[in-house]
């Protein structure tokens, strides 16, 4: 195993499934102690923690709804207490609500903003109080921040575009502290929520993807691991797309 993250402490929000779970396992495989949040599935979260522990690192699962700002702050504080600090924050928790503007509910709008935008700000604000020089903050955005070719995706695209502006500004705030902050913007990724063998996926492959396949969560995790590692010390304020050419 490549232990470039040995002695680092990471918190991954939304780490019990999909891209988040892949990030937990990848950072653990590179030697980082990991904490991650989950919303409701304690059994699945415990499985992910156990898989990370097999790799010889500390791993803890923390129940927290990212729509609850106080729960997000508490998750950061629990990470610092249990792992002895925090060096890496991965804001991976997210929600997807689609629908035409005519009947898109205010409740869905508010939850989208709360989880996809506010929670990122809240977690970042809480984490930087404990981060030292060399800290890393990485948000999981979306290629839809730059291209939304379907009806009904306006609010989701807005929430992911907001992360671009946040990262641009916070790169300035945090640069003097030696902390980097970046977005990773996946395109279509094969997960339980967006399987790569569905009718919708086949349409995307034909019409929108330069590479006619879905990406994997492990491929996204590899980009995150690069940004979390020592070789990415000069990368900040960036939004890096991993989308199979969706935005090309």
N, C-alpha and C positions, 0 to 999 in steps of 0.2 A: 504494500500500500504506500501511496505518496502521502507523507505526513507533513505537508507544508503548513498545516493549520494546527500543529501540535501546540498545546498550552493556550489556545484561543478558546473563548467562551462565546457561544452564539445563541441567539433567540430567533426562532422562525415562527411567525404567526401563521395560523392555518396550516400546521405541519402534519396533520394526520391523514391526508389523502392527496392524490394527484401530484401536482408540481411541488407542493410544500413537502410532502413525504419524501419525494425524491431528493429534495435539497437537504432534508435532515440526514438521510443516509449518506449522501455524498460528502457533506461536511464532516460527518462522523468518520467516514472512511479516510479522510485526510487529517484526522487526529483531533478535531475540535470537540470539546464537550458541548452538548446541545440541549437546549430547552425549546419546547415548542408548544404552541397553544392549539386547542381543539375546541369545537363548539359543543358537540353533543355525543359523539361516538367514543365513549371511554374505552371500550374493548379494542377498537381499531387503534386508538392512540397508544394503548399499552403495548400492542404488537409492534408498532413503529419504535417505541422506546426500547423494547427488548432487542429489536434488530440492531439498533445503534449500539446498545451495551455490549453485544456480542463482538463488536469491533474494538472493544477495550476502552471506551470512553464513558463518561458520565452522561446520562440522558434522562430528562424528566419531562413529563407531559403535564401541562397546566390547562385546566378548563377555564376558558374565557371567551365570551362573545365579543367580537371586535366592534360591534355596534355600541357596546357599553364602554365609554371612555375610562371609567374608574377601573373596570376589569382589565383593560389594556395596561394601564399604569401599574396595577397590581402584578400583572404578569412580568413586567420588566423588573420590578422590585423582587419578585420571587426568584427570578433568574439570577440577579446579583447576589441574593442571599444564599441560594443553593450552590451556585457555581463559583462564587467568590468574585464576580465581576461580569462585565459584558464588553466584548471586543467587536462583535459582529451582530447587526440587526438585519434580518430579512423580513420585510413586510410582504408576506405572501397571501394573507387572508383576503378574500374577495367574494363578491356576489355578482350575479348576472341576472338582471331583470330586463326583459324585452317587451315591447308593446308600442302601438301607435300613440302619438301624442294625445289624440282625442280621448283616450280612456286610460292613459298611464296614471296610476294612482299616486297621490302625494306620499302615501306610506312607502311605496316602492322607491320613489325618488329619494325620500329621506334616508331609507336604509342603504341605498346605493351610495349616497354621499357619506353616510356615517361609517360604513365599512371600507369603501374603496379610497376615500380621501381623508376624512377626519381621523380615522384610526392610524393612518400612516403618520400624520402630523403628531398625534398624541404619543405614539410609541417612540417616534424619533426624539421628541422633546424630552421624554422620560429617560431614554437611553443615553443621550449625550451628557447627561449629568454625571454619568459613571464612566464614560469612555475616555481613554487616553489617546495620545498621538498614535496614529496607525489604525484608528477605528474605521470600521466599514459599515455603511448603511446601503442596503440594496432593496429596491422596491420591485415587485412583480407587476408591471404595467400590462400593456396590450398593444399589438400592432394596430388595433382599432383606434388608438389615440391619433393616428395619422390617416387612417382610411376606414370608413364605415360604409360599405357598398350595399347594405341591406336596410330596408325599412324597419323601424322599431328599435333601432340600436342607439338612438341619439343620446340618451341619458348615460348609458354605459360608456360610450365613446367620450362623453364630456368628463366622466369621472376619471378616466385613464389619461386624458389630455391634461387634466389638472395636475397630475403627478409630474409631467414634464416641466411645467412652470415652477412647481415646488422645488424640484431638484435643481433647476437653474439658479434659483435664488438661494437655496440652502447651501449650495456648493460654495457660494461666497461667504456665507456665515461661518461655515465649518472649516474652510480651507486653512485659515490661520491657526486652527487647532490641530491640523494634521489629520483630520477626519475626512474621508471621501464619501460621497453619496451619488448613487446612480440608479437608473431604471434598467431593468431587463424587460423587453417587450415581446412576449411570445406571440406567434400566430397560432394556427390550428394545431393543437397538441392532443395526442391520443390519451384521454383520461376517461374515467367512469362517466363524468358529466358531459363529455364531448367525444364519444367513441369514433375511432378512425374508420369504422366499417359501416357507418350509417348511410342512409340515402343522402342526407345533408352533406356528409363528408365526401361522398362521391361527386356531388355537384361542385364542391369547393376544389377538389383535385382537378376536375376538368376545366373549370372556368377561371380560377383565381391563382392557383399555385404554380410557380415556375418549376418547383420540384414536385412531381405528382404523388405526394404522400403526406401524411400527417407527421409532425415531429413527435418526439418522445419526451416524457418528463425528465428522463436522464440527460438528454441533450440540453435542456434548459438549466438543469442543475449544474452541468459542467460549466456553462457560462457564468452562473452565479459563483461557483467555486473560484473561477479565475478572478472575478472582481473582488472576492473576499481575500484573495491571496496576496503575497508580497510582490508579484510581478505587475499588479495593477495599481501600484501606488501613485501613478501619475494620471490615472483616469478618474475624473470627477465631473459632475454636472452633465453626464452623458445619458442618452437613451439609446440602448443597444438593442436592435431588432433581431429576433431569431424566428423567422416566419416562413421559411421555404420559398421566399420570393413573393409573398402575398402583396406586399407594398411596392414591389418593383414596377 
